[in-house]
Amino acid sequence: MKKLVIRINNADNVLVALQDLPKGTEIVHEGISYLTEEEIPAKHKFFMQDMKAGDEVIMYGVLVGKVQFELKAGMRMSVENTKHAAEPFAYRNVDFKWEAPDVSRYADRKFYGYHRKNGAVGTANYWLFIPTVFCENRNLDIIKESLYGELGYAVDAQYKSYTHKLVQAYENGESIENISFEPKTGKAYRTFKNVDGIKFLTHNGGCGGTRQDSDTLSKLLAAYANHPNVAGITVLSLGCQHLQVEDFKRDLLTLDPNFDKPLLIFEQQKAQSEAQLIQNAIKSTFEGLMLINKQERTEAPLSKLCVGVKCGGSDGFSGISANPAVGYCADLLVALGAKVLSAEFPELCGVEQEMIDRSVDQPTAEKFIRLMTEYDDLAHKVGSGFYMNPSPGNIKDGLITDAIKSAGAARKAGSSPVVDVLDYTEPATRPGLSLVCTPGNDVEATTGKAAAGATLILFTTGLGTPTGNPVCPTIKVATNSLLAKRMSDIIDIDTGAVINGEKTINEMGEDILEYCIKVASGEEIPKAVQLNQDDFIPWKRGVSL
């Protein structure tokens, strides 16, 4: 018989509905009978006992909120009756012990990636275009339009064809009602078979803001240029902007003093004309593409992977299916000696103590405490706070408080020790789980995670989101089968089998790892990569949740 509810932790005083429960439904859970006092939509929670104003709400075994007025057992938790609450946190020198999963079956497994001279291994081979300032975005758009179609990287041919048919019908005085749209099928031909893509980091920075923003942007762009998935770079500069080319080169050499990838730099204010600038950039880049096309995938151990874990468009099932499954995959990777990166500091609100207790030493814990405290203080100074993080979509699908969202979100990081805490743009250098300071905002978080060195990103979603990253293949993991079917064009993995009881968390985590190995080897292409979902938003260190 299919389960109707789940109690995530034995300490919890709420049950999660696994399907819509009409008012008056009798639920027997662990030998105790409950009667729903109102309709409980799937993914939402109802109270297991009568509650008084001020009573604590416990979920995932931690404090996630406080009740605002008297409630009867069987009533639904809502934003009206429950407000965010979280326990205070501090370093307390806990002797944390982790039992790593058995990874003997993966001991000899390999993936096929691109080996770089600095020892890193990429899961893709990209050429990257970087503007040092927003003034060059238009030139990059022209270059992109010129290269994408000719070299086989465009995904818009089907839409151009459809638009052309509409124009023809209009010009001929015909109705457009029956004009058919023909989706693209088959694999596109590419001029350079070993170049997985040409990527463009258009942004709105580099000048006009604070010098600190330009400095941060420089470090971010340098991190992308040094990324293991990037084989060559073309930089376009205006010349007079805050972010000077020399600043960018300095930050690049700080990351890797022996940096040796092809690096092409063009400065518009030194060019004879815009046309000449674009022409020279295209020709030189084409020569660079010919060079990196000679690189081929070769065998590498799984310890060379660096996987970011992310959730976005989350729902009430995120912390039950997709996130813990990704978390088990993360634990497998850590046990194999790989790097795992978890970010989104606003979505660690309420589980700070767990992360502190899992830190390998006091400096690591104290760095996490400092970054969390400074970030939340900054939010409060402008009248906000981490407690305002859940979006309307999150709330509608059962994530009532930030602490609930955070407790579920943290599960995608698994259970291994926290070996390092990285500020924004700091590179990951230690095998194991690192926490990366970024906003919860989907694109700002993935942008920062790739800068830290992620060569794959596992992105869980319960509502669906068309998000990817220019240099880091992003794998979309659905929390429920309904979403996976409805948005099959953007979803790669369906963890709905966990909700249905068809698979365990561990089994699904192993499936996710197998898919990661295929993507890292170029055998599977995630939907976000197929659709060129190349989202890139630098964080200006302002208040972004």
ABEGO torsion letter per residue (X at the ends): XBBABBBABAABABBBBABBBBBGBBBBBGGBBBBBABBBBBGBBBBABBBBBGBBBBBGGBBAEBBABBBBBGBBBBAAABBBBBBBBBBAGBBBBBBBBBAAAAAABBBBBBBBAAGBBBABBBBBBBBABAAAAAAAAAAAAAAAAAAGABAAAAAAAAAAAAAAAAAAGBBAAABBBBBBBEBBBBABAABAEBBBBBBABGBGBBAAAAAAAAAAAAAAAABAABABBBBBBAGABABBAAAAAAAAAAABAABABBBBBBBAAABABAAAAAAAAAAAAAAAAAAAAABBBBBBBAAABBBBBBBBGBBAAAAABAAAAAAAAAAAAAAAGBBBBBBGAAAABGAAAAAAAABABAAAAAAAAAAAAAAAAAAAAAGBEAAAABBAAAAAAGBABAAAAAAAAAAAAEABBBABBBBBGBBBABBEBBBBBBBABAAAAAAAAAAAGBABBBBBBAAEBBBBBAABBBBBBBABAAAAAAAAAABABBAAAAAAGABBAAAAAAAAAAAAAAAAAGABBBAAAAAGBBBBBBBAGBBBX
